[in-house]
Amino acid sequence: MVTSASHPVIVGVDGSRASTRAIEYAVRVAASQGRAVCLAHVIPDYVPLTPMMPLTPNDLRETGQEILRAAETKARELDPSVVVTTELLSGPRVAGLAHLAEGDSLIVVGHE
């Protein structure tokens, strides 16, 4: 039998204030339900390169890792008893988060 404890609360993070509020909510829910928290950042798999914005896939990956490190630190500060993992994905954001949440997982995202 699958229990809620075996499915983490998935949190889409992007470094924004809304993302921080989503982390806060997700950690509270996870603690109350005995779940882990999985912080996920999804980088696009296609970014048009222009002279004004010369981003490379490596730039996006490094930024994504920095966002995840900061989010993980925040989540662990909020409740050290909650298990926290991170996932750096690439592709469409909605599809990436939905794939992580297969089964009984809860997805939390921030909004402005």
N, C-alpha and C positions, 0 to 999 in steps of 0.2 A: 504494500500500500504506500502511495506517495503522500507525504505530509507537507504542510506549508513550510516546515523547517528545512525541507530539502530543496526549496526553491527560493532563491534570493530576491530581494527587492532590487530591481534594476533602476539605476538613476542615470539619466542622460545629463552629462555635464559639459559645460562650455566655458567656464570661468566667469560667468556673469553673476550679478547679485541674485537673479532669479534661480540660477543653478545652485547657489549656496543655500537658498531657502528650500529647494528641492532636496538637497542633501540632508538638511535639518529634519525635514518631514520624514524622509525615508529611514533615517536612523531611528527616529522615534517609533515608527511602525515596525521596523525590523526588531527592535528591542522588545516591543510588546508582543510580537508573534513568534519570537525565537528564530528569526530568519537572519541570514547574512545580508550584506549589502554589496552589490556589484556596481561599481562606478564605471560608466561607459562613455567614451568619447569617440565620435565617428568622424573621420576625416573624409572629405570627398575624394573619389577616385579620379575625378577629372576637374582640373582647374585651368581655365584659359590663361595663358601667360601673355602679359603685355609689358611693354617697357616701364609702365608706371607701377606695375605689381609683379615683379619677377619672382613669384613663389615657386618653389620646387617641391616635389613630394617629400623630400627629406626635411624641408622647412616645416611643412605641415605635420609630419611625424614628430619632430622635436617639440613643436608647440603643443601638440596633443599630449605628449608624455609629461610636459610641464603642467598642463591643466590637470591631468590625472594625479600627479604627485601632490599638488595643492589640495585637490578635492579629497584625496585619501587622508592627508594630514588633518583636514577639517573634520571628516567623519570620525576618525580615531579620537580626536579631542572631545567630540560630542559624547561618545559612549565607548570607552575602551573595551567593553565586554562584547561588542558587536563585531563579528568577523567581517572584514572589508577586503574585497578584491577589486582589481581593475581590469578593464578590457579596452584596448585601442583597436578600433575597427576602421575599415575603409569601405566606402560605397555610399549608397543612399542611407540617410540617417534613420528614417522610419523603419526601413527593412532591417537594418542592423540591430536596432533596439528590439524590434519584434522577434527577430531570430533568437536573441539572448533570452527572451521571455517565454519561450515555448513552454507549454505546460501550465503550471499554476503560479508563475511569477507575476509580480506586480511591477508596472513601469511607472516611474515618477519623473516628470519633467517640469522645469520651471516655466514661468511666463511673465512677461512684463506687462 
